[in-house]
Amino acid sequence: MKKYLKRTLSPEKITKLRDILEKPDRFISRLASSNGFLASLYYLLISRKFDREHLSVLKGRLSYWNTNTVDLESHPLLRRNIHRLEKGLIMRPRRNIFAEKYIGETVECYERALSLKAFCPNEKKWAKNVLDNYFSVVGKSKVICKVREKYMSFSKCGFKSCDESGFYLPYLQKDTPSLNMNFEQLETLFLKRRSIRWYQNKQVPIELIQKAVDIAVLAPSACNRQPYRFLVSNDKDMAIELAGCAGGTGGFVENIPAIIVLTGDLSAYPAERDRHLIYIDSSLAAMQLMLALETLGLSSCPINWPDVSSSEKKIQNILNLPSYQRIIMLLAVGYADPEGGVPFSQKKRGKLIMREILPK
């Protein structure tokens, strides 16, 4: 029906028709927005646009609870709790007794990780180093003594880490690398990174993308869970097929040489309150990825991914994704065509984008 109307009606008439059809919904939306109950009723009876999000969150919670029954490479609970221990270890002043509420489940999770062959060895090393440090400094209590005894009974089990150098432990800020870039150089990198839509017909080495991803993941992440994945293809046909699933790629999709599908994993969380963290954490990493690609001679273009049912189903079928893995965005990647146009995209500055919070 929509395609027929677009063919037969002028743009002006389509705009008027859309306005007429939207008026009842605007009126009902105004009423429903007066309180939470009516808003929930609206999205139950009038609009079902949040159905997929509800299902994804529930499926994610179910998958989180089932993590003890599958062979994992990484565990969100272990990552979260080890990071919580790190924050406790660097606290000023550090408490004599801390982490009693979750140290038991942390040690149990680590013990299970040791039994899994596929589990990331560097994650095991990080967990062991931090747990060793924690038990060496924490005070005594009934809970801690009991868990410490259990930990000591199996913590000597050996495993080989991918990185045998040093310890994975909290360190002092003064020991971070020195910075050899000034503000003007950083600004130049930001200005160099533009959303590029026109590329050379040249394959992108997967090794370069991996190199960029490996430093992009140094971005901050809530409790260091990193609930995202970069699904990469440098096959042009596959890149075109995946990019074509998104709206807004018409006209330039045929020249995209490589694509990155950034997904967020809702199975990293047991509670609904954390459902937005996949968007925050993955976007922080995505920005660093685009800057990293630029330093390797590769340009990129983030492709918007609105919540459209048909697009979601199409790309999930291609990639065989479970419903709790949400698409965050797509990234086109390639060697920029020097003759390709770049939108100016004037950015907001000053008071348009920043407001100072003054003391009362």
N, C-alpha and C positions, 0 to 999 in steps of 0.2 A: 504493500500500500504506500509506504513512504517513497519507494523508488518511482511509483507511478505519479505521485503528486509532484515530485521534483521534476519529472519530465514534462508534465502538463501545465504546471503553475509557474508564474513569474516569481522571482525572488521576493518582490514586494508583497505578493499575495501569500506566499509561504510564511513570511514574517507576521502578517496580520492574522493568519490562521493559527499560527503557533501562540500568538498573544491571546486569542479568544479561548483556545483550549486550555491555556495555563491559568486563566482567571479563577475558575473554581478551585483549583489546587492552591493558589495563593491565598484565597479566602480561608480554606480549611487549614492550611499551614499556619496562618496567623492565629487561629483559634487553638490549634494543637500545641503551639509553642509556648502557651501560657503556663504549663507545668509539665513535670516529668511523666506523670501518668498518661495524660492526653498525648504526649509525644510518643510514648511507647504504643499507645492504642493506634495512633496514626500509622506507625510502621508495622503494625500487625494487620490492620484492616484496609488501609488506603494504599500504602506503598510497601513493597517487599524488597526494596533495594538493599537492605542490610542482611538479607537471608544468608548470602554466601559468607559474609564476615562472621555471623553467628556460628555457622556450621564449621568454618575454618578454625575458629577459636576453640570450639568444643572438641574437634578432631585433634587439634594440637595438644590440648590438655590430656586427652585420652592417650595419645602417643607418648607424652611425657611420663605418665604413670606406668606405661608399659615398657619403659627403657630397661628395666631389670630383666626382661624376658628376651632381649635381642642382643646380638653381638655388635657392640658399638665401637666406633673409632674415637669418639669424644663424648663426654657426658656434661650436659649443662649444669647439673647440680654440683658436680665435682669442681668445675671451673668457677662457678659462683662462690662456693664455700671456701675454696683455696684463696680466692681474691679477698674474701671477707677476712680471712686469717691474716693476709698481708696487711690489710688496713688496720687490723688490731695491733699488729707487730710494730707499725710505724706511728701509732697514736702517741700524742703528747698530753699528759703523761700516760704511759702505757699502764693499763690495769694489771694487777697481779694475777687476777682470775678473769678470764674472758673466753667467749665462744662455747660456754657450757651447753647452750641450747642446740647447737648444731655440730659440735665436734664428733659426736657419735655417728651421725649419718654420713659425715665426711669421711671418716675412717672406713666405714662399711663400703662406701662408694669406691674409695681408693683400693680396698682389698679386692673388690670385684674387677676393677680395671686391670689389676695385675694378672688376673686369670684370663683376660681376653687377648688373644694373639693380634687382633686387628687394631687394638687400641693404640692411639698415638703415643710413641715412646717419649717424646719430649713433654707431653702433658703429664705422663707418669713421673718424669724427672722433676718437673715443676712442683707437682703435688708432694712428692717425697721430700724434696728440699725444704719446702715451706712447713710441712708437718714435723720434720726433724727439728727445725728451728723453733717451731711453736712449743713442742714438748720439752725443749731444752731451757726455755725461759718462763713458761707459765707456772703459776703456783699450784699448790696441791688442794684438791677437793675430792669428795667422794666420786663425783662424776668423772672428773679428769683422770684420777688415778686408775679407775676402771677402764677407761678408754685407752689410756697410755699403755696399760698392761696388754690389752688386745693388740694395739698397734705394734708394740715391740715383739710380739709373738710371730709376726709375719713380715715386718718391714725390712728384714735383711734379705728377703728374696731378691735375687738379682734380675736385672733386665738391661738391655742395651739401648741407650739413648742415641738419637741421630746426631746430637751435639754433645760431645763428651767434655767440652771446655767449660770450666767454671761451674758456678752454682746459679740456679734460678731462684734468686732471693731478692727481697727489697734492698735498695741501695740508696746512697745519698745523692741529692740533686747535683752536688758539685762533681759527681762522677759521670754525669751525662756528657755526651759528645759536645765539643765546642762547635759553635756555629760560624760557618765561613760565608754566610749570605747576609746581605744587609736589606733594609726595607725596599730600596729602589730595585734591587735585583729580584726580590720576591714579587714586587708589583709587575715587573716585566714578564715574569713567568705567568702571572695571572692574566695579563693582557694578551700574551701569546696563546693561552688556552682559550680558544673560541669553539663554539658549536659548529663543527665542520660537516657539511653535507655532501661535498663533492670530493671524490677520492681517485687516486691513480688506480689503474687496473693492475694491481700488484698484490700478491698474497702476503698476508701479515704472518711473520713467524710466531708460532705459538709460544716459543721460548721467551720472546719479548713481552708478551702479555703476562706470562707466568712471573717474569721478573718484576713487572709493575704491580701485579697482585700481591706478591710477597712483601712489598713495602707498604702497599695501601692498607693492609690489615693491621698496621701499627696504629691505626686510628683508634681513638677511645671507644669503648664499648661498655654498656651498663653491666657491671659485675664481670666484665671480661668474658661474657658468654659468646659473643660474636655469632649471633643467630642468622647468618646469611651465607650464601654460596654464590660463586661466580661460575655460571655455565657458559662455556666458551666454544665458539666454532669459527675457524678460519676458512671453512669451505664456503665459497661464494653462494652457491645455490641454497645451502642451509641458512646462511646469513640473510638472504633475501626472503626466504620462506618465513623465518622467525620475525624479521623486521616488519614484514607485511601483515603480521597479526595485530600490529599497533596502528592506531589512527594517527594521521598527521605525517605519514611517510610517503604519501603519494608524490610522484614526480622525481624523487631521488633514491628510492629504495633499491632500484635495479643496479646501482653502482656501489652498494655497500659491500666491502670485501670480507669483513669479519664482524661478528656480533657477540656481545656479552649480555646474557640474561641474568640480572641480579635478583635473587629470590630471598625472601625472608622466611625463617622457620619458626612457626608458632609452637612447635613441640618443645621449644626451649623453656617454656613457662607453664607452671601449674595454675596460674591465676589470671583472670581476665584483665586485671589492672595493668599488666605488662604488655598487652597486645600491640601497643603502638611502638614498642622498643625496636621491633624489626625495621621500621621505617627510619627511626633515628639512627640506629647503629649502622645500618647498611648505607645510608646516605652519607654519613661521615666517611666511611671507607670509599664510597664511590667518588667523592670529590678528590680524595688523595690519589685514587687510581687515575683519574683523568689528568691530574698534574704530573704523575709519574710517567704516564704514557707520553706526554708532551716532551719530557726530557730524553725520551728514547727515540724521538723523531716521529712519533705516531700521534695523529689527531683523533678526536672522538666527538661524538654528539650524543648527549643523553636524550633518550626518546621517552616521552611522557607515556605513562601507563594508567589511564583512567579505569575505574572499576566497571567494565562492560562485560556482561555475562558471556556473550558469544565469543569475545576475544579471549577471555579467561579459559573457557572450555577448549578452544582451539589450540592455544599454546600449551595447556596442560596435557592434552592428548599427544602433541608432538614430542614433548619432553618427558612424558610419563610421570608427572608430578603428583604427589598426594595433595589432597585439598588443604592441608595445613601449611603447605609451602606456597606463600603468596608471591606473585610477581611484584617487584618494587619498581623496576624500570628496565629498559633495554639501553645498551650502549653500542652505537656504531663505532667501529675502529678501523683506521686505515692510514695510508700515506696520503696526505692532503694534495689535491690538485692545485698547484700554484695559481691557476687561472680561475679557480672556483670562487664564486661570490660568498661573502660572509655578512650576515645582517649586522648593522651597527649596534642594535640592542642597547639603547641608552639606559643606564642604570640609575636607580634612585640613590641620592646621597644626602648627607647632612641631616637636617631636621625631618626630611621626608621619611627617613629610614631609622633614625636613632632619636630617642628621647631620654634625656637625663632624669633620673629619679632623685629628687631633692629631698633632704630631710624635712620632716614636719616641724 
